[in-house]
Amino acid sequence: MNKSKTRKSAVKRYKQTANKNFIRKKAFKGHLLQKKSSSRKRRLCSTITVGNTEKLTVKKFFNN
């Protein structure tokens, strides 16, 4: 059986914490920023933990 490889796209988008959770950046901060308010842009800069539904999928990508 072949070794399963880590998805490199997932490594770039998610980071694994010490207690096996994943953190990610928020979306909608790439472009079209002129019409977004400062407070909205500030909120979008923060990182959040991945929810339980997405966590199983991301875990498969990381292959730990």
MARPASE-429434 format. One record per residue: x, y, z of N, C-alpha, C in turn. Coordinates in steps of 0.2 Angstrom, whole numbers, padded with zeros to 4 digits, always signed. Last residue first. Layout:
% residues N
XYZXYZXYZ
...
This chain:
% residues 64
-0009+0065+0050-0005+0064+0056-0007+0058+0060
-0014+0071+0038-0011+0064+0038-0007+0063+0044
-0020+0082+0033-0013+0083+0037-0010+0076+0038
-0032+0078+0027-0027+0081+0023-0020+0081+0026
-0039+0074+0038-0037+0069+0033-0032+0072+0029
-0041+0086+0045-0037+0081+0048-0035+0075+0043
-0050+0092+0037-0044+0095+0037-0039+0089+0040
-0062+0084+0039-0059+0084+0033-0052+0087+0033
-0064+0086+0053-0062+0079+0051-0059+0079+0044
-0067+0100+0053-0061+0097+0057-0059+0090+0054
-0079+0104+0049-0073+0104+0044-0067+0101+0047
-0087+0102+0060-0088+0098+0053-0083+0098+0048
-0081+0109+0070-0081+0102+0070-0082+0099+0064
-0071+0123+0063-0077+0120+0067-0076+0113+0066
-0055+0130+0067-0059+0126+0063-0065+0123+0066
-0053+0146+0075-0052+0138+0075-0057+0135+0070
-0046+0160+0067-0051+0157+0071-0050+0149+0071
-0037+0176+0067-0038+0169+0065-0043+0166+0070
-0041+0193+0060-0040+0188+0065-0040+0181+0063
-0044+0201+0050-0037+0199+0051-0036+0194+0056
-0058+0204+0050-0056+0199+0045-0048+0197+0046
-0058+0214+0059-0061+0208+0061-0058+0202+0057
-0053+0224+0051-0049+0222+0057-0051+0215+0060
-0063+0226+0042-0056+0223+0040-0052+0221+0045
-0073+0231+0050-0074+0224+0047-0067+0221+0045
-0067+0243+0054-0069+0238+0059-0070+0231+0056
-0067+0249+0042-0061+0248+0045-0062+0242+0050
-0078+0242+0029-0076+0247+0034-0070+0245+0038
-0076+0241+0011-0077+0238+0018-0074+0242+0023
-0072+0247+0000-0079+0248+0002-0080+0245+0009
-0059+0243-0002-0060+0250-0001-0067+0251+0002
-0056+0230-0004-0056+0232+0003-0058+0240+0004
-0054+0221-0015-0061+0225-0014-0061+0227-0007
-0045+0207-0008-0046+0212-0013-0053+0215-0011
-0044+0198+0003-0039+0198-0002-0040+0204-0006
-0053+0195+0013-0048+0200+0015-0043+0201+0009
-0061+0184+0013-0064+0191+0011-0059+0196+0013
-0059+0173+0027-0059+0175+0020-0061+0182+0019
-0047+0171+0041-0054+0172+0038-0053+0174+0031
-0036+0157+0044-0037+0164+0043-0044+0165+0040
-0036+0144+0056-0036+0147+0049-0037+0154+0049
-0031+0130+0066-0033+0137+0065-0032+0139+0058
-0036+0115+0073-0033+0118+0068-0036+0126+0068
-0031+0105+0087-0035+0109+0084-0032+0112+0078
-0021+0098+0095-0024+0095+0089-0030+0098+0086
-0015+0106+0105-0020+0101+0107-0025+0099+0101
-0006+0114+0097-0004+0108+0102-0009+0103+0104
-0013+0116+0081-0011+0118+0087-0009+0112+0091
-0009+0118+0064-0011+0113+0069-0009+0116+0076
-0015+0128+0051-0010+0127+0056-0013+0123+0062
-0019+0130+0034-0021+0128+0041-0015+0127+0045
-0014+0133+0021-0020+0136+0024-0021+0135+0031
-0003+0125+0019-0002+0132+0018-0008+0136+0021
-0008+0113+0021-0003+0115+0025-0002+0122+0025
-0017+0112+0010-0020+0112+0017-0014+0114+0022
-0008+0110-0001-0013+0116+0000-0016+0117+0007
-0002+0098+0001+0002+0104+0002-0003+0111+0003
-0008+0085+0010-0010+0090+0005-0006+0096+0006
+0004+0071+0012+0000+0077+0015-0002+0082+0009
+0001+0055+0006+0005+0061+0006+0000+0067+0009
+0002+0038+0011-0002+0044+0009+0001+0050+0011
+0011+0025+0003+0011+0030+0008+0006+0036+0006
+0003+0011-0004+0007+0017-0005+0006+0021+0002
+0004-0006+0000+0000+0000+0000+0004+0006+0000
